[in-house]
Amino acid sequence: MKTLFIFFISLIIVFLLFHLFFRYILPWLLKRWVKLLMKNTVETSNYEYKKTEGEVNVDYIPSENNTKSDFKDSGEYVDFEEIDEKDIKE
């Protein structure tokens, strides 16, 4: 009988500890982690965009091989005529 009582008391204590952990401690840890991630994101984004006035930054330089002749093989031109709705009804 005494061991059964100790078992139930320990079970209740474990349940309360889990409840306290998931109710209070885990949300606090997650909020702290999210705030830290947001702070790091803001700091890195501010670092990348700090530029002096008049500074030009080119991220993409097209190669000299890209000419209009490269696009000639990309498809076929189809000439079309506009048709009035009157022509369709007749």
N, C-alpha and C positions, 0 to 999 in steps of 0.2 A: 504494500500500500504506500509505503514511504517512497519507494522508487518511482511509482506511478505519479505521485504528487510532484516529485522533483522533475520528472520528464515533462509534465504539463507546465510547470513554472518555467522551465528552460525553453519550452516551445513558445510560450507567451513572450518571453524576453527576446527570443530570436525574431519573432514576428514584429514586435515593437521596434527592434533595431532596424529591420528591413524597411518598415514603414517610415521611420525617421530618416533613413538614408535616402529612400526614393522620394520622399515628400519634401525634404529640406536641403539635404546636402548635395544630391545630384543636380537639382536645378541651379543651385548656387554655383557649382563647379562649371556647369554648362554656360551660364551667363558670363562667368569670368573668362572662360575660354573664347566665347564669341566676342567679347569686348577686346580681348587681346588680339584676335584675328582682325577685327575691324581697325584697331589702332595700327597694326602692322601694314594693312592694306592702304590706309590713308597715308602713312609715312612713305611707303614705296611709291604711291601714285604722285605725291607731292614732290618727291625726289626726281622723278622722271620728267615732270613738267616745269621744273624751275629752269627758265631760260631767260637770258638777258634780252632786252628789247632790241629788235632788229636782227636777231639771230635766225638763220634759216637752217632747217634740218631736213635733208632729203633721205627718206627711208628706202625708196625704190628707184633704181636707175634702170630703165629698159635697155635691153641689149640692142645693138645696132642691126641685128639680123631681122628684127620685126619690121617688115615693110608691108605695104598694101598688097604686094604680089603674093605674100604668104596666104592671104585670105581668098585668093581666086579659086582655090580648090575646095573651099569650105562649103560650097553649095551651088545651087543652080538658080538663076534668076528666072522667074516666071512672070511674064507680062499678063496683066489682067485688065478687064474693062469693067467699069461700073455699070450696073444694070438698074434702071429705074423700076420702082415698084409697079408702075403702069404696064411695063412690058411683061412682068411676071403674071399679072392678072388676066391678060388677054390670051 
